[in-house]
């Protein structure tokens, strides 16, 4: 597998996680930690402009999807309006 294929595989894993669980992976859940580390590293590279254009676009899509489920407080979510 190439690095691009591995990156896409992890992106699909995170995207399906967000769609299924309606939240971002949590550092407090043991099973989510590998996704959290991957996201943290890629956000860092995104901010430094070190990701290629295709990865930047896909990461932006993932972050936008996750932002749809951001909590306002502990009882209400943005997408329930």
Biopython code that builds the backbone (N, CA, C, O; Angstrom):
import numpy as np
from Bio.PDB.StructureBuilder import StructureBuilder

atoms = [
    (1, "UNK", "N", (0.841, -1.196, 0.000)),
    (1, "UNK", "CA", (0.000, 0.000, 0.000)),
    (1, "UNK", "C", (0.877, 1.248, 0.000)),
    (1, "UNK", "O", (1.925, 1.289, 0.645)),
    (2, "UNK", "N", (0.437, 2.244, -0.723)),
    (2, "UNK", "CA", (1.164, 3.506, -0.733)),
    (2, "UNK", "C", (0.695, 4.358, 0.445)),
    (2, "UNK", "O", (-0.304, 4.050, 1.094)),
    (3, "UNK", "N", (1.427, 5.419, 0.702)),
    (3, "UNK", "CA", (1.039, 6.315, 1.790)),
    (3, "UNK", "C", (-0.301, 6.993, 1.495)),
    (3, "UNK", "O", (-1.094, 7.231, 2.407)),
    (4, "UNK", "N", (-0.548, 7.299, 0.232)),
    (4, "UNK", "CA", (-1.831, 7.909, -0.125)),
    (4, "UNK", "C", (-2.992, 6.956, 0.128)),
    (4, "UNK", "O", (-4.054, 7.381, 0.585)),
    (5, "UNK", "N", (-2.802, 5.687, -0.161)),
    (5, "UNK", "CA", (-3.854, 4.699, 0.087)),
    (5, "UNK", "C", (-4.114, 4.533, 1.582)),
    (5, "UNK", "O", (-5.263, 4.408, 2.007)),
    (6, "UNK", "N", (-3.056, 4.531, 2.369)),
    (6, "UNK", "CA", (-3.202, 4.426, 3.828)),
    (6, "UNK", "C", (-3.923, 5.655, 4.371)),
    (6, "UNK", "O", (-4.797, 5.538, 5.230)),
    (7, "UNK", "N", (-3.553, 6.843, 3.864)),
    (7, "UNK", "CA", (-4.181, 8.083, 4.308)),
    (7, "UNK", "C", (-5.674, 8.054, 3.991)),
    (7, "UNK", "O", (-6.499, 8.416, 4.830)),
    (8, "UNK", "N", (-6.014, 7.624, 2.787)),
    (8, "UNK", "CA", (-7.425, 7.540, 2.395)),
    (8, "UNK", "C", (-8.191, 6.533, 3.244)),
    (8, "UNK", "O", (-9.345, 6.767, 3.602)),
    (9, "UNK", "N", (-7.558, 5.430, 3.560)),
    (9, "UNK", "CA", (-8.185, 4.417, 4.405)),
    (9, "UNK", "C", (-8.507, 4.990, 5.784)),
    (9, "UNK", "O", (-9.599, 4.772, 6.310)),
    (10, "UNK", "N", (-7.565, 5.716, 6.362)),
    (10, "UNK", "CA", (-7.798, 6.329, 7.675)),
    (10, "UNK", "C", (-8.852, 7.428, 7.589)),
    (10, "UNK", "O", (-9.655, 7.597, 8.506)),
    (11, "UNK", "N", (-8.848, 8.176, 6.481)),
    (11, "UNK", "CA", (-9.862, 9.215, 6.288)),
    (11, "UNK", "C", (-11.254, 8.593, 6.237)),
    (11, "UNK", "O", (-12.181, 9.086, 6.879)),
    (12, "UNK", "N", (-11.401, 7.517, 5.478)),
    (12, "UNK", "CA", (-12.694, 6.834, 5.397)),
    (12, "UNK", "C", (-13.109, 6.284, 6.761)),
    (12, "UNK", "O", (-14.288, 6.319, 7.114)),
    (13, "UNK", "N", (-12.157, 5.784, 7.516)),
    (13, "UNK", "CA", (-12.448, 5.268, 8.853)),
    (13, "UNK", "C", (-12.977, 6.382, 9.757)),
    (13, "UNK", "O", (-13.968, 6.192, 10.462)),
    (14, "UNK", "N", (-12.324, 7.533, 9.737)),
    (14, "UNK", "CA", (-12.771, 8.661, 10.569)),
    (14, "UNK", "C", (-14.115, 9.196, 10.094)),
    (14, "UNK", "O", (-14.977, 9.526, 10.908)),
    (15, "UNK", "N", (-14.296, 9.284, 8.782)),
    (15, "UNK", "CA", (-15.542, 9.801, 8.229)),
    (15, "UNK", "C", (-16.717, 8.898, 8.607)),
    (15, "UNK", "O", (-17.778, 9.389, 8.993)),
    (16, "UNK", "N", (-16.534, 7.598, 8.498)),
    (16, "UNK", "CA", (-17.623, 6.687, 8.866)),
    (16, "UNK", "C", (-17.881, 6.728, 10.373)),
    (16, "UNK", "O", (-19.022, 6.584, 10.810)),
    (17, "UNK", "N", (-16.822, 6.924, 11.170)),
    (17, "UNK", "CA", (-16.984, 7.035, 12.622)),
    (17, "UNK", "C", (-17.844, 8.254, 12.969)),
    (17, "UNK", "O", (-18.756, 8.164, 13.790)),
    (18, "UNK", "N", (-17.545, 9.389, 12.338)),
    (18, "UNK", "CA", (-18.298, 10.618, 12.610)),
    (18, "UNK", "C", (-19.757, 10.446, 12.184)),
    (18, "UNK", "O", (-20.664, 10.868, 12.901)),
    (19, "UNK", "N", (-19.985, 9.838, 11.035)),
    (19, "UNK", "CA", (-21.355, 9.644, 10.556)),
    (19, "UNK", "C", (-22.142, 8.684, 11.448)),
    (19, "UNK", "O", (-23.330, 8.898, 11.688)),
    (20, "UNK", "N", (-21.498, 7.641, 11.936)),
    (20, "UNK", "CA", (-22.188, 6.661, 12.784)),
    (20, "UNK", "C", (-22.445, 7.186, 14.188)),
    (20, "UNK", "O", (-23.540, 7.018, 14.726)),
    (21, "UNK", "N", (-21.435, 7.824, 14.786)),
    (21, "UNK", "CA", (-21.513, 8.217, 16.194)),
    (21, "UNK", "C", (-21.924, 9.661, 16.418)),
    (21, "UNK", "O", (-22.154, 10.070, 17.556)),
    (22, "UNK", "N", (-22.018, 10.437, 15.348)),
    (22, "UNK", "CA", (-22.434, 11.851, 15.428)),
    (22, "UNK", "C", (-21.516, 12.669, 16.330)),
    (22, "UNK", "O", (-21.956, 13.594, 17.011)),
    (23, "UNK", "N", (-20.231, 12.312, 16.324)),
    (23, "UNK", "CA", (-19.241, 13.052, 17.113)),
    (23, "UNK", "C", (-17.845, 12.714, 16.605)),
    (23, "UNK", "O", (-17.654, 11.754, 15.859)),
    (24, "UNK", "N", (-16.885, 13.513, 17.020)),
    (24, "UNK", "CA", (-15.490, 13.238, 16.691)),
    (24, "UNK", "C", (-14.970, 12.147, 17.625)),
    (24, "UNK", "O", (-15.526, 11.947, 18.705)),
    (25, "UNK", "N", (-13.922, 11.447, 17.228)),
    (25, "UNK", "CA", (-13.307, 10.464, 18.132)),
    (25, "UNK", "C", (-12.785, 11.160, 19.391)),
    (25, "UNK", "O", (-12.348, 12.310, 19.341)),
    (26, "UNK", "N", (-12.835, 10.462, 20.498)),
    (26, "UNK", "CA", (-12.445, 11.041, 21.775)),
    (26, "UNK", "C", (-11.137, 10.439, 22.275)),
    (26, "UNK", "O", (-10.895, 9.240, 22.135)),
    (27, "UNK", "N", (-10.306, 11.284, 22.857)),
    (27, "UNK", "CA", (-9.057, 10.776, 23.422)),
    (27, "UNK", "C", (-9.304, 9.967, 24.693)),
    (27, "UNK", "O", (-8.405, 9.279, 25.174)),
    (28, "UNK", "N", (-10.507, 10.046, 25.233)),
    (28, "UNK", "CA", (-10.833, 9.333, 26.458)),
    (28, "UNK", "C", (-11.334, 7.913, 26.208)),
    (28, "UNK", "O", (-11.467, 7.133, 27.151)),
    (29, "UNK", "N", (-11.614, 7.569, 24.954)),
    (29, "UNK", "CA", (-12.026, 6.214, 24.600)),
    (29, "UNK", "C", (-10.834, 5.500, 23.981)),
    (29, "UNK", "O", (-10.269, 5.974, 22.995)),
    (30, "UNK", "N", (-10.459, 4.392, 24.539)),
    (30, "UNK", "CA", (-9.263, 3.666, 24.105)),
    (30, "UNK", "C", (-9.338, 3.294, 22.628)),
    (30, "UNK", "O", (-8.337, 3.385, 21.917)),
    (31, "UNK", "N", (-10.497, 2.881, 22.165)),
    (31, "UNK", "CA", (-10.637, 2.444, 20.777)),
    (31, "UNK", "C", (-10.532, 3.604, 19.786)),
    (31, "UNK", "O", (-10.295, 3.374, 18.600)),
    (32, "UNK", "N", (-10.703, 4.834, 20.243)),
    (32, "UNK", "CA", (-10.678, 6.007, 19.361)),
    (32, "UNK", "C", (-9.301, 6.650, 19.254)),
    (32, "UNK", "O", (-9.086, 7.497, 18.387)),
    (33, "UNK", "N", (-8.378, 6.273, 20.105)),
    (33, "UNK", "CA", (-7.119, 7.014, 20.214)),
    (33, "UNK", "C", (-6.305, 7.054, 18.932)),
    (33, "UNK", "O", (-5.677, 8.071, 18.639)),
    (34, "UNK", "N", (-6.299, 5.968, 18.157)),
    (34, "UNK", "CA", (-5.521, 5.996, 16.918)),
    (34, "UNK", "C", (-6.107, 7.008, 15.934)),
    (34, "UNK", "O", (-5.364, 7.643, 15.186)),
    (35, "UNK", "N", (-7.439, 7.163, 15.930)),
    (35, "UNK", "CA", (-8.062, 8.168, 15.060)),
    (35, "UNK", "C", (-7.782, 9.575, 15.573)),
    (35, "UNK", "O", (-7.568, 10.495, 14.783)),
    (36, "UNK", "N", (-7.784, 9.743, 16.880)),
    (36, "UNK", "CA", (-7.494, 11.055, 17.466)),
    (36, "UNK", "C", (-6.080, 11.491, 17.101)),
    (36, "UNK", "O", (-5.861, 12.638, 16.710)),
    (37, "UNK", "N", (-5.129, 10.581, 17.226)),
    (37, "UNK", "CA", (-3.746, 10.919, 16.888)),
    (37, "UNK", "C", (-3.601, 11.248, 15.408)),
    (37, "UNK", "O", (-2.878, 12.178, 15.048)),
    (38, "UNK", "N", (-4.276, 10.500, 14.555)),
    (38, "UNK", "CA", (-4.224, 10.757, 13.119)),
    (38, "UNK", "C", (-4.815, 12.129, 12.808)),
    (38, "UNK", "O", (-4.244, 12.893, 12.029)),
    (39, "UNK", "N", (-5.961, 12.442, 13.417)),
    (39, "UNK", "CA", (-6.601, 13.739, 13.195)),
    (39, "UNK", "C", (-5.743, 14.886, 13.716)),
    (39, "UNK", "O", (-5.605, 15.919, 13.060)),
    (40, "UNK", "N", (-5.175, 14.698, 14.886)),
    (40, "UNK", "CA", (-4.347, 15.744, 15.485)),
    (40, "UNK", "C", (-3.148, 16.064, 14.590)),
    (40, "UNK", "O", (-2.836, 17.231, 14.357)),
    (41, "UNK", "N", (-2.483, 15.028, 14.092)),
    (41, "UNK", "CA", (-1.327, 15.217, 13.219)),
    (41, "UNK", "C", (-1.734, 15.909, 11.915)),
    (41, "UNK", "O", (-1.042, 16.814, 11.449)),
    (42, "UNK", "N", (-2.843, 15.488, 11.335)),
    (42, "UNK", "CA", (-3.256, 16.063, 10.059)),
    (42, "UNK", "C", (-3.779, 17.488, 10.204)),
    (42, "UNK", "O", (-3.605, 18.298, 9.294)),
    (43, "UNK", "N", (-4.412, 17.809, 11.324)),
    (43, "UNK", "CA", (-4.794, 19.207, 11.569)),
    (43, "UNK", "C", (-3.554, 20.090, 11.666)),
    (43, "UNK", "O", (-3.526, 21.204, 11.144)),
    (44, "UNK", "N", (-2.536, 19.575, 12.338)),
    (44, "UNK", "CA", (-1.281, 20.308, 12.490)),
    (44, "UNK", "C", (-0.645, 20.572, 11.125)),
    (44, "UNK", "O", (-0.190, 21.684, 10.854)),
    (45, "UNK", "N", (-0.613, 19.553, 10.269)),
    (45, "UNK", "CA", (-0.057, 19.704, 8.925)),
    (45, "UNK", "C", (-0.926, 20.623, 8.065)),
    (45, "UNK", "O", (-0.416, 21.351, 7.215)),
    (46, "UNK", "N", (-2.234, 20.585, 8.290)),
    (46, "UNK", "CA", (-3.171, 21.455, 7.575)),
    (46, "UNK", "C", (-2.874, 22.920, 7.886)),
    (46, "UNK", "O", (-2.828, 23.761, 6.988)),
    (47, "UNK", "N", (-2.675, 23.209, 9.162)),
    (47, "UNK", "CA", (-2.399, 24.583, 9.574)),
    (47, "UNK", "C", (-1.050, 25.084, 9.076)),
    (47, "UNK", "O", (-0.877, 26.281, 8.844)),
    (48, "UNK", "N", (-0.091, 24.169, 8.912)),
    (48, "UNK", "CA", (1.236, 24.536, 8.410)),
    (48, "UNK", "C", (1.313, 24.527, 6.885)),
    (48, "UNK", "O", (2.372, 24.796, 6.319)),
    (49, "UNK", "N", (0.203, 24.223, 6.216)),
    (49, "UNK", "CA", (0.148, 24.106, 4.751)),
    (49, "UNK", "C", (1.101, 23.050, 4.212)),
    (49, "UNK", "O", (1.716, 23.252, 3.165)),
    (50, "UNK", "N", (1.232, 21.942, 4.905)),
    (50, "UNK", "CA", (2.121, 20.873, 4.464)),
    (50, "UNK", "C", (1.375, 19.682, 3.877)),
    (50, "UNK", "O", (1.996, 18.677, 3.529)),
    (51, "UNK", "N", (0.054, 19.779, 3.762)),
    (51, "UNK", "CA", (-0.725, 18.724, 3.115)),
    (51, "UNK", "C", (-0.930, 19.095, 1.654)),
    (51, "UNK", "O", (-1.057, 20.272, 1.314)),
    (52, "UNK", "N", (-0.961, 18.078, 0.788)),
    (52, "UNK", "CA", (-1.243, 18.396, -0.612)),
    (52, "UNK", "C", (-2.713, 18.779, -0.756)),
    (52, "UNK", "O", (-3.506, 18.588, 0.166)),
    (53, "UNK", "N", (-3.064, 19.317, -1.908)),
    (53, "UNK", "CA", (-4.393, 19.898, -2.102)),
    (53, "UNK", "C", (-5.519, 18.874, -1.929)),
    (53, "UNK", "O", (-6.552, 19.191, -1.340)),
    (54, "UNK", "N", (-5.333, 17.669, -2.429)),
    (54, "UNK", "CA", (-6.383, 16.644, -2.311)),
    (54, "UNK", "C", (-6.636, 16.290, -0.844)),
    (54, "UNK", "O", (-7.784, 16.141, -0.426)),
    (55, "UNK", "N", (-5.570, 16.159, -0.077)),
    (55, "UNK", "CA", (-5.728, 15.836, 1.347)),
    (55, "UNK", "C", (-6.345, 17.001, 2.104)),
    (55, "UNK", "O", (-7.161, 16.798, 3.004)),
    (56, "UNK", "N", (-5.959, 18.221, 1.744)),
    (56, "UNK", "CA", (-6.535, 19.405, 2.395)),
    (56, "UNK", "C", (-8.048, 19.441, 2.195)),
    (56, "UNK", "O", (-8.801, 19.719, 3.128)),
    (57, "UNK", "N", (-8.482, 19.158, 0.964)),
    (57, "UNK", "CA", (-9.914, 19.185, 0.665)),
    (57, "UNK", "C", (-10.659, 18.104, 1.446)),
    (57, "UNK", "O", (-11.724, 18.362, 2.006)),
    (58, "UNK", "N", (-10.102, 16.906, 1.481)),
    (58, "UNK", "CA", (-10.764, 15.812, 2.199)),
    (58, "UNK", "C", (-10.804, 16.077, 3.703)),
    (58, "UNK", "O", (-11.812, 15.806, 4.355)),
    (59, "UNK", "N", (-9.719, 16.602, 4.251)),
    (59, "UNK", "CA", (-9.704, 16.900, 5.684)),
    (59, "UNK", "C", (-10.708, 18.001, 6.007)),
    (59, "UNK", "O", (-11.366, 17.952, 7.047)),
    (60, "UNK", "N", (-10.833, 18.992, 5.130)),
    (60, "UNK", "CA", (-11.817, 20.057, 5.337)),
    (60, "UNK", "C", (-13.236, 19.492, 5.329)),
    (60, "UNK", "O", (-14.082, 19.928, 6.109)),
    (61, "UNK", "N", (-13.496, 18.528, 4.456)),
    (61, "UNK", "CA", (-14.813, 17.880, 4.417)),
    (61, "UNK", "C", (-15.080, 17.144, 5.728)),
    (61, "UNK", "O", (-16.173, 17.232, 6.287)),
    (62, "UNK", "N", (-14.083, 16.425, 6.207)),
    (62, "UNK", "CA", (-14.227, 15.683, 7.464)),
    (62, "UNK", "C", (-14.482, 16.627, 8.631)),
    (62, "UNK", "O", (-15.359, 16.367, 9.455)),
    (63, "UNK", "N", (-13.733, 17.713, 8.711)),
    (63, "UNK", "CA", (-13.908, 18.655, 9.814)),
    (63, "UNK", "C", (-15.251, 19.374, 9.730)),
    (63, "UNK", "O", (-15.866, 19.660, 10.757)),
    (64, "UNK", "N", (-15.710, 19.667, 8.510)),
    (64, "UNK", "CA", (-17.025, 20.296, 8.343)),
    (64, "UNK", "C", (-18.135, 19.341, 8.772)),
    (64, "UNK", "O", (-19.105, 19.753, 9.408)),
    (65, "UNK", "N", (-17.989, 18.078, 8.424)),
    (65, "UNK", "CA", (-18.981, 17.069, 8.829)),
    (65, "UNK", "C", (-19.019, 16.945, 10.355)),
    (65, "UNK", "O", (-20.097, 16.853, 10.943)),
    (66, "UNK", "N", (-17.869, 16.942, 10.984)),
    (66, "UNK", "CA", (-17.807, 16.838, 12.442)),
    (66, "UNK", "C", (-18.371, 18.089, 13.105)),
    (66, "UNK", "O", (-18.961, 18.012, 14.183)),
    (67, "UNK", "N", (-18.191, 19.237, 12.463)),
    (67, "UNK", "CA", (-18.687, 20.489, 13.030)),
    (67, "UNK", "C", (-20.220, 20.526, 13.053)),
    (67, "UNK", "O", (-20.815, 21.244, 13.857)),
    (68, "UNK", "N", (-20.843, 19.761, 12.181)),
    (68, "UNK", "CA", (-22.311, 19.691, 12.192)),
    (68, "UNK", "C", (-22.831, 19.140, 13.509)),
    (68, "UNK", "O", (-23.951, 19.454, 13.914)),
    (69, "UNK", "N", (-22.037, 18.327, 14.178)),
    (69, "UNK", "CA", (-22.475, 17.671, 15.413)),
    (69, "UNK", "C", (-21.844, 18.278, 16.661)),
    (69, "UNK", "O", (-21.885, 17.678, 17.736)),
    (70, "UNK", "N", (-21.272, 19.440, 16.525)),
    (70, "UNK", "CA", (-20.656, 20.096, 17.677)),
    (70, "UNK", "C", (-21.724, 20.455, 18.702)),
    (70, "UNK", "O", (-22.803, 20.932, 18.351)),
    (71, "UNK", "N", (-21.415, 20.224, 19.951)),
    (71, "UNK", "CA", (-22.381, 20.501, 21.012)),
    (71, "UNK", "C", (-22.375, 21.975, 21.376)),
    (71, "UNK", "O", (-21.322, 22.609, 21.444)),
    (72, "UNK", "N", (-23.572, 22.513, 21.608)),
    (72, "UNK", "CA", (-23.710, 23.872, 22.112)),
    (72, "UNK", "C", (-23.564, 23.827, 23.623)),
    (72, "UNK", "O", (-22.819, 24.613, 24.208)),
    (73, "UNK", "N", (-24.266, 22.919, 24.239)),
    (73, "UNK", "CA", (-24.114, 22.614, 25.652)),
    (73, "UNK", "C", (-24.372, 21.125, 25.810)),
    (73, "UNK", "O", (-24.450, 20.418, 24.805)),
    (74, "UNK", "N", (-24.504, 20.633, 27.003)),
    (74, "UNK", "CA", (-24.588, 19.191, 27.165)),
    (74, "UNK", "C", (-25.918, 18.592, 26.686)),
    (74, "UNK", "O", (-26.030, 17.370, 26.594)),
    (75, "UNK", "N", (-26.912, 19.405, 26.383)),
    (75, "UNK", "CA", (-28.211, 18.871, 25.988)),
    (75, "UNK", "C", (-28.599, 19.150, 24.543)),
    (75, "UNK", "O", (-29.394, 18.404, 23.971)),
    (76, "UNK", "N", (-28.070, 20.184, 23.951)),
    (76, "UNK", "CA", (-28.524, 20.506, 22.596)),
    (76, "UNK", "C", (-27.361, 20.531, 21.616)),
    (76, "UNK", "O", (-26.221, 20.823, 21.978)),
    (77, "UNK", "N", (-27.674, 20.221, 20.387)),
    (77, "UNK", "CA", (-26.702, 20.182, 19.312)),
    (77, "UNK", "C", (-27.130, 21.174, 18.239)),
    (77, "UNK", "O", (-28.304, 21.531, 18.151)),
    (78, "UNK", "N", (-26.186, 21.613, 17.432)),
    (78, "UNK", "CA", (-26.501, 22.543, 16.353)),
    (78, "UNK", "C", (-27.498, 21.952, 15.365)),
    (78, "UNK", "O", (-28.387, 22.660, 14.891)),
    (79, "UNK", "N", (-27.365, 20.668, 15.047)),
    (79, "UNK", "CA", (-28.180, 20.086, 13.987)),
    (79, "UNK", "C", (-29.620, 19.798, 14.406)),
    (79, "UNK", "O", (-30.388, 19.285, 13.592)),
    (80, "UNK", "N", (-30.014, 20.103, 15.630)),
    (80, "UNK", "CA", (-31.395, 19.877, 16.067)),
    (80, "UNK", "C", (-32.262, 21.117, 15.883)),
    (80, "UNK", "O", (-33.449, 21.083, 16.208)),
    (81, "UNK", "N", (-31.714, 22.185, 15.381)),
    (81, "UNK", "CA", (-32.493, 23.421, 15.224)),
    (81, "UNK", "C", (-33.486, 23.304, 14.126)),
    (81, "UNK", "O", (-34.224, 24.252, 13.857)),
]
sb = StructureBuilder()
sb.init_structure("model")
sb.init_model(0)
sb.init_chain("A")
sb.init_seg("    ")
for serial, (resi, resn, name, xyz) in enumerate(atoms, 1):
    if name == "N":
        sb.init_residue(resn, " ", resi, " ")
    sb.init_atom(name, np.array(xyz, "f"), 0.0, 1.0, " ", f" {name:<3s}", serial, name[0])
structure = sb.get_structure()
